[in-house]
Amino acid sequence: MSNYRLAYRKPSVVNWDPVDKTVLANEEVIDGRGWRSGALVEKKVLQQWFFRITEYSERLIADLDTIDWTEHIKLMQRNWIGKSVGAEVDFQTDAGALRIFTTRPDTLWGATFMVLAPEHPYVEKLVTPEHKARVNQYVKEAKAKTEVERAEEDKDKTGVFIGAYATNPVNGEPIPIWVADYVMLSYGTGAIMAVPAHDQRDFEFARIQPDGEILDAEKMERAYPHDGAMANSGIFDGTPADVAVEKVTRWLEEKGFGAKRINYKLRDWGISRQRYWGTPIPIIHTAEGEITIDEQALPIELPNVDSYEPTATGESPLANISEWVSVTLPDGTQGRRETDTMGTFACSSWYYMRFTDPRNDAQPFDVKEVNYWCPVDTYVGGAEHAVMHLLYARFWTKVLYDLDIVSFIEPFQRLRNQGMIMAPQMKDGKYEKMSKSKGNVITPDEMVAQFGADALRAYEMFISDFSMATPWQTDGLAGTHRWLTRVWNLFLEPARENLPQANDEQIKLLRRALHQTLKKVEDDINAFAFNTVISSLMTLTNVMVKAKDSARYPEAVWAEALNTLLLMLAPIAPFMA
């Protein structure tokens, strides 16, 4: 990756997990806490290794149209990558041109203030002496938050006026400059123009002035971000919104005020972790720079250690093992191994390729095997992987495709998400995800002992739609067990004596029910509609019980019915089948 300019190292403000004592990617911070430890995440500046996933932003969006994934997962990835088409525009200030990015250059005439990210260098350049103390305090507090916390849509907007003004290039009017944490330096230019009349976040922010006054947002109760026609916009008055952005952008370019730009929220993938048990990064640091270890010298094996617990210094425990860290290159150059290790997602991004050739000791996988078996036809996994593993796997696959290693562009052709089974908490009876700490775990072993493995498996498939979270009901499992008992009796209980022979119409009705069920079960299994598969089998069971109790069927006809039911039942209740 380093040889192909897809891996690089730089100082970076990182998310630091104080419990795991390691760096976390943005995707691994959930509601301000580490995804593994649950600890509140802190900010640190460390040298970090990154994969240049941003080079693939557009392809990662476009290729979503080529795969059969659930739409909400596609939407999550599109939103995470965050493509925005707009313009960069220069506003003049006492410190020079302040460049902003906007997706709505047609609203420039309505800009009433500007907002800078707390990290923006112009905050320090432009803040006036009388506002400096308050601005510095606000910036300090903002930097302690994660980007995820700052980007939350429903949080109260906060900010501070820095005492300076910028000149709007389209009308020459001065507008005040504020600093607010909902603007990110990592997105666009880290500076925006605010148009309360047409942006809800700007509208909410316009109501926080320290003197209690409200910036005049045309006396509205909310922003109006929808389409219409331009007004109070000089030569563009009356221009329809659907063409306004393009026309205004061209005009800005002609006047030298700005230019069209495409931005993405996606940031490069930080892979450095300060722990022992990750995959070593194959880099040696020398006085002349960084050297990538030759493929012939791979894999790098971790040393045996007495203690592998992370340190609080920001370095991996590997940094303390001098006999492993210090190396002499073939030409006599002294070097030092990279002691950060890769995050686990760096390896889980291509595990499915290893599955095609798991016993290969010479290389990660045989390319012929991978290209024969892959891409994966169907992947079943939770929605929680949408912007981590699933996104990384897509990136990794595209890199390998570009390197002519694999012949496919997407790793997983079809994706389906399974739902969670919920259970009531001990303290309040509310249904939540099962957890020992909540005291609401239903032990499968107990259910198997009481009802059998087949009944448990069948009930879990029947309980709801495959992708939906659903509450556990033991009574429902008992009902499924009763159904399987009826199926069992169909096979083992003898038919009643003195029944009439089934006539042609009865045989026809039985076979019709049989083949209609067979077709529906096939279709529903392919659609992951397992609950309706079992519902259809229950209906067929009722038909067969009624048929058995009303007439004596020819042996071949009844054997066909029993065998077909058994074949359909086998994936659901294999022990019984």
N, C-alpha and C positions, 0 to 999 in steps of 0.2 A: 504494500500500500504506500509506503514511504517512497519507493522508487517511482511510483506512478503519480506522485504529488497528491495522493488522496489521504495521506496521514501527515500531520504536522504537530509541532509543539509550540506553545506560547503561554505567557503568564495570563491567568484568567481568574476572575471572581467566580468562585465555585460554591456549590451547595455542600456544606460540611455536616455530616452526621456525627454528633458528639458521642453517640453510643457505639456505633460501628466504627468510628474514627476513620472515616473514608469519605471520598467525594461521591456525590450522587448527580446523575444527569437530571435535567429539568423534568424529564418524563418519570423519574423515580421519586419525585417529591409530590406527595399526595396531601392536599390541604395543609401545606406547610410542614409536613412531617415526613421522615424517611419511610420509604415503602416497606422496608424490612423491620426496622427497629421501632418505628412509631415515634421517634424522638423529634423534637422541634429542630428544624434545620437552621444552621448558622451560615454566615458568609465568611469566606477566606480568600486570599489571593495566593494561588499556587501555580507552578509550572505544570501544564497539563497537555496530554496527547489528545488529539482530535482526529476523527474521520470526517472528511469533507462531504458530508451527506447533502449539503446545500447545493452542490453541483448537479444533483439529481432531482431537485425540487420539481421542476416542470414535468419530467418524465414520471415521477412518483404520482403526480396528480393525473396526468393524461392516461396512463396505463390502467388506472382504476376502471376505466370503461371497458377494458378487455377481459375482466375477470368476474366470475359469478360469486360475489360476496354480498352479504346483507347490506342494505343501503345505509343503515345507521353506522356501520363500521366504516364504510367509504366516506360518509360525511364527517366522522370523527377525524379521519386522516386528512381530508381536504381542509378542515378547519385548523388542524394542528400545523399543517404546512403553511396555510394562511396566505394564499396568493392574493395580492392586491395590485390592480392596475390603476395608475394615476399619474401625477406629475410632481416633480421637485421644483420648488419656487424659492427664489431668494428675496428675503426681506432685509432691508438695510438697517443696521444698528450702529451705535457708537464704537462697537468692537469689530465692525465689518459686516459682511453679508451673512445672514443667518438663514440657512437652507432648511426648508420644511418639506415633508412629503404629505400629499393629500390625494385621496381617491376622488375628491369632488372639487377640482379646480374651478368648476362653474360657480361655486359658492364663495369665491375669494372676496367678492364685493360685500358679503355679509359677515366677514371675519370681524369679531369685536375684541378678541384678545389672543395671545399666543401662549402656548404651554411648552415648557422644556422638561425633559427627563431630569431627575435629580443628579444623574451622573454627567449631564451634558457640560462640556468645558465652558460654554458661554454663561452658565450660571455664575461661576466665579468671576468671569470677565465683566459681566454687566451689573451684578448686584451693587446697589448703592449702599454707602456706609450706614445710613439709618435703618436699612433692612437686613444688613448682613447677619446679625446675631440670630434673628428669627429664621432666616433662610438656612443658615448653617445647621441649626437644630433640626429643622424639617428634613434636610438632606440626610443627616445622620440617621434619623428614624426611618426614612424611606429605604436607605441602603440595607437596613437590618431585615427587611422583608424579602421574601422570594418573589420572583416574577409572577409565579402562579397566584400568590396572594394579591399582588398589585393589580393583576389583570381581571380579578373577579368582577363580573358584571353587576352583582347586586350589593357590592360594598359601597359605603358612603364615600363620596369623592372628597378629597382633601387637597389643599394647595396653599401656596404663599406667593404674594406679589413681590417681585424682586426690585421694584423701583425704577425699572428701565422700560423703554418703549422701542418698538420697531416700526418701520414705515411700510405700509401696504403698497406693493408696486403697482397695483392696478388703479388706485385712486389717490395715492400719496398721503393717506390718512395715518396718523400715529395710533398704534394700538399697544396696550400694556402687555408686559411679559410676566408670566407666572411660572412657578415650578410646581409640578404635581406628579405623584407617584404612579398614576395610571398611564403615563407616557413612558415608554421603554427606550433606552438608548440602543438596544439591540435590534429594534425594529425601525425601518425607514432611516430617518436622520436623527431620531431622538428629539425632534421638535415638530410641533403641529400648530396649525392655525385653528382657532376655535370658532365655530359657527353655531351658537346656541339654537338658532332657528331651525337648523337642519341636522343636528347630531344630538342624540339623547344624552350621551356622556358629557358633551360640552354644555348642554342645557342644564344638567344636574350640577356640574361644576360651577356654572355661572351664579349659583345661589349661595356660595360659601364666603362671600366677602366679609372680612373681619368687622367692618362697621355695621353689619347687619343689612346693608342695602343689597339689592339684587340687580345684576346686570340686566339691562332691558332686553329681553328676548321676545320683543314685539308683544308683550303682555300675554304670551301663550302659557298654557298649563303644561305643555310638553313640546318636544321637538317635532318637526314635520319633515322626516327624512325621505318622503315619497317623491315620485315623479310629478312634474308640473312644467311650468314655463319660467324662464329667467325673468326677474324683475329688478329694478334699481341696479342694473348691471351695464350701464352705458350702451355701447353699440350692440350688446347681446340681448337687450330687452326683447322678450317675446320668443326667444330661442327655446324650442322644446327640449326637455331634460334628456331625452334619449339620444340627442345629437350634441348637446351642449358641452359635455366633457371633452369630446374629440375636437370640437371647434375651438374651445377656449385653450386647450393644450397646444394646438397649432399656432394660435395667436401668441401665446406665451413664448414659444420657441422663436417666432419671427421677431418679437420685441426683445429677446435676450433675457427675459425674466425667469425662464424655467425650461424644463424639458420633460418629455414623457419618461416614466420609469415603471418598472415592475418590481415589487418587493414581496418577500416571503417572510412569514413569522418564524419559519423553521430555522434553527440554529445548528451549527455543526455538532456532531455527536462526540461528546466528551467520554473517552474510554478509560482514562487513568483512574486507578483505584489504589489506595494505600494499604494493601493487605497482602498477606503471604500467599493465599491460596488461589490466586487468579493465574491466568495464562501469562507467562513472561512476555514482555515487549522486546522484540529482537533488535535492540539498539545498543550500541556502545558509544559512550561519550569520551572523546579525546580532546586534546588541546586544539586540534585542528577543526573540530566540529563533531557532528553525529555520523556514525557509520552504521549502515544496515548489515546485520549478520547474514552471511551467505546461506542460501538454502541448504547447501551440503552440511552445514553445521547445525541444522535444525533436527529435531526439536530441542529447545533449551529445557533442561530439567531443573526443577526447583531443588534446592539443597535440603537435607534433613536438618530440622531445627528442634531446639528444646522448647521454644516458645514461639508461637505464631500469632499471638494476640497483637492487634494493631497498636501503634503508639499514638501519642497525642501531639507529636511534633510536625505532623503533615507528611511524614515519610513512612514508607512501608517498613515492616520489621526486617525485610531483606537488606535494608541499608546498613544494618549493624553486623552483617556477616561478611567481613572483609575478604575472606578466602574465596567467596563466590563473586563478590562485587568486582574485585580487582582482577583485570585480565591483561595478558600480553598478546598483542596481535602478531601474526607471522612475520611482519617486518620489524618487530621489536618495539613498536609503539605501545605505550602504556595507556590503558583505558579503564573505564568504569562502566559496568553494566547499568542499564536503566533498571531502577528498583521498583517503579510503579508496575503494577500488573493490570491486565485488561479486565474490565467489567464483565460480568457473566453473560450479558447479552451479546458481546462480541463473538462468543462461541455458540450460543444458542441460535444465532442467525443462520447457521448452515448445518445444524445437526442432522436435518432430514437427508442431506446429501451423504453424510457418513452412514446413515442407515442402509444405504444401497451397497455398501462395501465395508462392513464393520470390523473385519479381521485383517485389514490391510495394515501391515506394520511399516511399509516403506513410504507411504504418502497418505494425506488425509482421505483420499478416495480415488478410485479409478474413474477417469473421465467417461470412459465408455459405459460403465455401469450407471453412472449418474444420468447421462443423457438417454440411456435406455429406459430407466424407471421414472425419471422426473419429466415435467413437474408433477407435484403431488396432486392427485385427482380431487381428493376431499380432505379438508382440514377441519377438525372440530376443536374449538377452544373458546375460552371466555372472552367477553368484550373488554376485560381489563387489559388485554394485550394489544389493543388497537394501535396505540401510539408508541409502543415500545417494541416488543418482539416482532410483531407483524410488520411494522414499518421498517425495522432494521433488516429483517429477512428479505424484504423486497429490495432494499438498497444493496445488500450484499450480493443478491442474485444478479442484479443489473451490472454490478462491478465485474463479476465473474463472466458475465456474457460479453461485456466490452473487452475483456482480456482474452476472448475466444476460448474460454475454458468450458463453459456450458453452452448449450444450444437453445436455451429457453430464457425468457425475459422475466417471467413472473414465477414465484416459487409454488404458490398454491392456487389451483384453478377454481376451486369452490371452497367457500368458507361458511360454516354454520356455527352459531354460538349456542351453548347449552345454558339453560337457566339454573338458578339456585333453588334448592329445597330449603324452606324456612321452617323454623320451629319457635314456639313461644318461649320468651325469656322467663326465668324464675321470678324476677322481681316485679314485673308489671304485666306479664302475659302477652306482650306485643310480639308479633312474629318478626324474627330477625334471622340473618344468616347464622347457621349453627356454629357455636364456639364454646369451648370449655369454660372460658371466663364468664360467659353469659348463662352457663348452666342449662343449655338447651340442646345438648347433643343427643341425637337418637342413634344408639349403637346398632349398626347393621347386624352384628353377631346375635344380638337379642332377637331381632326381627326374624332372622334366618332360623333360629332355634324354635321360634313360636309358629312361623308360617311357612318356612322353607325358602331356599334361595330363588326358586323359580317364581314364586308369588311376589317376593320383594322386587325382583328384576321387572316383572310384568307391571307391578303397581307404579314403579318409578317411571316407566314409559307411558303409563296410562294417565298419570295424575294431572298432566296439563300439557299444553303445547311445549315442544322441545326447548324453545328459547325463552320461555317465561319463568320468572321466579314464582314459586307456588308454596303454599303452606302444607306441612306434613299432617296427614290425618291417619292415625292407626286404624280407625274404623274402615277407611277406604282400602287399606291393605287386607283387612279381613274379608271385605267384599270380593277382592280379586282372588283371594284364596278359595272362596266359595265357587267362583267361576271355574277355576282350574280343577276343583273337585268334580264339578259337573262334567268337564271334559274327560277326566279320568274314568268316571262312571260310564260315559258313552262307550268306552273301549272294553271295560271289564264286566259291567253288569249285563247279564243275559236279557235278551228281549222278552217281553211278556208273551205268554202262550196264547194260542187261539186268535191271533191277530190275522186279519185278512191280508192277502197279497196286495202289494202296492200296484195301483193301476198305472197306465202310461202317463196320465196327467200328473200324478204324484211324483213319479220318477223324473218327469220333465221339470217340475217345480224345484225339486231337490238339486238337480244338476244346474239349473239356472242360478239358484242361490249360491251354489258352490263356485261357479265360474265368475259370477259377478263379484263375489268376495275376493277371489283370486286376483282379478284385475285391479280392484281397488287397493288391495294390500300391496301389490307390486308398485302401483303409482304412489301410494302414501309412503312406502319405505324410501323410495327414491327422493321424495320431497321432505324426508325427515319428520313426517307427520305420524309418529309412532302411537300417539294417543288414539288417533282414528283407526290405525291398524288394529289395535286391540278392541276398540269398539265394534269394528266390523266382525272380528272373530267371535266376540260375545254374541252378536246377532246371529251369526252362522251357527253357533252352538245351540242357541234357542231353537233355530229351525230344525237342526238335526235331532235334538231331544224330542221335539214335537213329532217329527217324522218317525222316530223309533217307537214312540208310544202309540202311534196310530196305525202302522202297517208294517208288514214284513217285506223288506226290500230284497231283490235278488242279491246274492252274495257279491257278485262283481261290482254292482252299483254301490252297495254299502261300503265295500272295501275301498273303492275309489274315493268316496266321501271321507272316510276315516284317514286314509293316507294323505289326501290333499290337505285336510285340516292339520295333520301332524307336520307336514312340510312347512306350512305357514307358521305354525307354532314354534318350530325348532329354534329360530334365532332368539325368541323371546323366553321360552321355557325349555332350555336344552336338556335338562336332567329328565324331565317328564317325557320329552320327545324321544 
